Amino acid sequence: MERETVLLVAIVMLSLAAFSVGVSGFVLLARDRRLRRPFPPVALGAAGHHEVPEER
């Protein structure tokens, strides 16, 4: 192979590796942010138990 071809192949491989690392990092960031989302408030009964309020 010629020098230019080897250089082009190396640049393409480097850019593909950088792209895959970027996508992986974005996926991990999105999963981490989704897990940190605050949970909805829970209605607590008088005894502090997680119960569904009774209908009247």
MDTraj code that builds the backbone (N, CA, C; nanometers):
import mdtraj as md
import numpy as np

residues = "MET GLU ARG GLU THR VAL LEU LEU VAL ALA ILE VAL MET LEU SER LEU ALA ALA PHE SER VAL GLY VAL SER GLY PHE VAL LEU LEU ALA ARG ASP ARG ARG LEU ARG ARG PRO PHE PRO PRO VAL ALA LEU GLY ALA ALA GLY HIS HIS GLU VAL PRO GLU GLU ARG".split()
xyz = np.array([
    [0.0846, -0.1182, 0.0000],
    [0.0000, 0.0000, 0.0000],
    [0.0890, 0.1244, 0.0000],
    [0.0369, 0.2272, -0.0563],
    [0.1110, 0.3525, -0.0616],
    [0.0959, 0.4285, 0.0692],
    [0.1795, 0.5267, 0.0854],
    [0.1771, 0.6052, 0.2093],
    [0.0445, 0.6783, 0.2280],
    [-0.0066, 0.7353, 0.1207],
    [-0.1312, 0.8116, 0.1306],
    [-0.2481, 0.7213, 0.1698],
    [-0.2492, 0.6001, 0.1172],
    [-0.3558, 0.5057, 0.1495],
    [-0.3488, 0.4643, 0.2958],
    [-0.2287, 0.4384, 0.3444],
    [-0.2118, 0.4003, 0.4848],
    [-0.2541, 0.5148, 0.5757],
    [-0.2159, 0.6373, 0.5395],
    [-0.2548, 0.7537, 0.6192],
    [-0.4067, 0.7716, 0.6200],
    [-0.4684, 0.7548, 0.5042],
    [-0.6140, 0.7681, 0.4956],
    [-0.6847, 0.6611, 0.5787],
    [-0.6373, 0.5381, 0.5723],
    [-0.6961, 0.4297, 0.6517],
    [-0.6785, 0.4571, 0.8003],
    [-0.5627, 0.5068, 0.8406],
    [-0.5385, 0.5379, 0.9816],
    [-0.6296, 0.6503, 1.0297],
    [-0.6491, 0.7516, 0.9474],
    [-0.7368, 0.8630, 0.9857],
    [-0.8813, 0.8158, 0.9971],
    [-0.9251, 0.7321, 0.9047],
    [-1.0623, 0.6803, 0.9099],
    [-1.0822, 0.5941, 1.0341],
    [-0.9851, 0.5088, 1.0654],
    [-0.9970, 0.4243, 1.1846],
    [-0.9977, 0.5086, 1.3121],
    [-0.9148, 0.6125, 1.3164],
    [-0.9121, 0.7002, 1.4328],
    [-1.0444, 0.7743, 1.4493],
    [-1.1013, 0.8213, 1.3394],
    [-1.2288, 0.8922, 1.3490],
    [-1.3424, 0.7977, 1.3889],
    [-1.3403, 0.6742, 1.3408],
    [-1.4421, 0.5765, 1.3821],
    [-1.4299, 0.5428, 1.5302],
    [-1.3070, 0.5310, 1.5789],
    [-1.2872, 0.5035, 1.7212],
    [-1.3355, 0.6208, 1.8055],
    [-1.3051, 0.7430, 1.7637],
    [-1.3499, 0.8609, 1.8380],
    [-1.5022, 0.8706, 1.8374],
    [-1.5641, 0.8389, 1.7249],
    [-1.7100, 0.8428, 1.7164],
    [-1.7734, 0.7396, 1.8087],
    [-1.7186, 0.6185, 1.8111],
    [-1.7763, 0.5139, 1.8968],
    [-1.7587, 0.5477, 2.0445],
    [-1.6456, 0.6063, 2.0817],
    [-1.6261, 0.6475, 2.2210],
    [-1.7237, 0.7588, 2.2572],
    [-1.7461, 0.8513, 2.1668],
    [-1.8411, 0.9596, 2.1915],
    [-1.9833, 0.9092, 2.2089],
    [-2.0245, 0.8168, 2.1239],
    [-2.1596, 0.7607, 2.1346],
    [-2.1745, 0.6828, 2.2650],
    [-2.0736, 0.6055, 2.3009],
    [-2.0792, 0.5290, 2.4261],
    [-2.0888, 0.6219, 2.5464],
    [-2.0107, 0.7284, 2.5453],
    [-2.0165, 0.8246, 2.6548],
    [-2.1515, 0.8918, 2.6641],
    [-2.2109, 0.9251, 2.5490],
    [-2.3424, 0.9879, 2.5507],
    [-2.4480, 0.8931, 2.6061],
    [-2.4411, 0.7662, 2.5690],
    [-2.5372, 0.6677, 2.6197],
    [-2.5233, 0.6534, 2.7707],
    [-2.4002, 0.6440, 2.8200],
    [-2.3795, 0.6327, 2.9647],
    [-2.4261, 0.7581, 3.0374],
    [-2.4027, 0.8753, 2.9796],
    [-2.4484, 0.9998, 3.0406],
    [-2.6006, 1.0046, 3.0466],
    [-2.6662, 0.9650, 2.9390],
    [-2.8125, 0.9667, 2.9358],
    [-2.8705, 0.8694, 3.0378],
    [-2.8124, 0.7502, 3.0501],
    [-2.8611, 0.6532, 3.1487],
    [-2.8412, 0.7046, 3.2904],
    [-2.7264, 0.7682, 3.3165],
    [-2.6978, 0.8197, 3.4498],
    [-2.7930, 0.9330, 3.4854],
    [-2.8207, 1.0211, 3.3916],
    [-2.9126, 1.1322, 3.4188],
    [-3.0542, 1.0821, 3.4416],
    [-3.0926, 0.9750, 3.3704],
    [-3.2271, 0.9204, 3.3882],
    [-3.2415, 0.8576, 3.5262],
    [-3.1354, 0.7933, 3.5766],
    [-3.1419, 0.7309, 3.7085],
    [-3.1403, 0.8340, 3.8202],
    [-3.0838, 0.9514, 3.7961],
    [-3.0790, 1.0560, 3.8988],
    [-3.2076, 1.1352, 3.9095],
    [-3.2992, 1.1154, 3.8172],
    [-3.4243, 1.1914, 3.8177],
    [-3.4980, 1.1652, 3.9486],
    [-3.5475, 1.2708, 4.0149],
    [-3.6159, 1.2489, 4.1435],
    [-3.7443, 1.1687, 4.1249],
    [-3.7684, 1.0852, 4.2214],
    [-3.8880, 1.0032, 4.2172],
    [-4.0098, 1.0880, 4.2521],
    [-4.1278, 1.0524, 4.2038],
    [-4.2475, 1.1302, 4.2369],
    [-4.2782, 1.1180, 4.3859],
    [-4.3370, 1.2224, 4.4439],
    [-4.3678, 1.2158, 4.5877],
    [-4.4682, 1.1048, 4.6176],
    [-4.4496, 1.0422, 4.7313],
    [-4.5349, 0.9306, 4.7719],
    [-4.6250, 0.9791, 4.8845],
    [-4.7533, 0.9507, 4.8735],
    [-4.8472, 0.9879, 4.9795],
    [-4.8278, 0.8933, 5.0972],
    [-4.7992, 0.9491, 5.2131],
    [-4.7787, 0.8671, 5.3321],
    [-4.9042, 0.8705, 5.4180],
    [-4.9395, 0.7547, 5.4714],
    [-5.0535, 0.7471, 5.5621],
    [-5.0173, 0.8040, 5.6981],
    [-5.1124, 0.8006, 5.7922],
    [-5.0887, 0.8557, 5.9257],
    [-4.9793, 0.7785, 5.9980],
    [-4.9683, 0.6486, 5.9730],
    [-4.8679, 0.5667, 6.0400],
    [-4.7342, 0.5693, 5.9656],
    [-4.7269, 0.6412, 5.8532],
    [-4.6030, 0.6468, 5.7783],
    [-4.5863, 0.5342, 5.6792],
    [-4.6930, 0.4580, 5.6563],
    [-4.6863, 0.3490, 5.5604],
    [-4.7216, 0.4016, 5.4219],
    [-4.6682, 0.3355, 5.3221],
    [-4.7011, 0.3719, 5.1850],
    [-4.8335, 0.3061, 5.1493],
    [-4.9397, 0.3796, 5.1625],
    [-5.0717, 0.3243, 5.1349],
    [-5.1447, 0.4134, 5.0363],
    [-5.2418, 0.3552, 4.9708],
    [-5.3272, 0.4307, 4.8808],
    [-5.4374, 0.4943, 4.9642],
    [-5.4633, 0.6251, 4.9479],
    [-5.5707, 0.6869, 5.0267],
    [-5.7063, 0.6254, 4.9923],
    [-5.7914, 0.6150, 5.0934],
    [-5.9234, 0.5555, 5.0732],
    [-6.0154, 0.6538, 5.0026],
    [-6.1061, 0.5975, 4.9227],
    [-6.2048, 0.6810, 4.8551],
    [-6.3192, 0.7104, 4.9495],
    [-6.3800, 0.8257, 4.9342],
    [-6.4935, 0.8632, 5.0203],
    [-6.6209, 0.8637, 4.9430],
])
top = md.Topology()
chain = top.add_chain()
for i, resn in enumerate(residues, 1):
    res = top.add_residue(resn, chain, resSeq=i)
    for name in ("N", "CA", "C"):
        top.add_atom(name, md.element.get_by_symbol(name[0]), res)
traj = md.Trajectory(xyz[None], top)
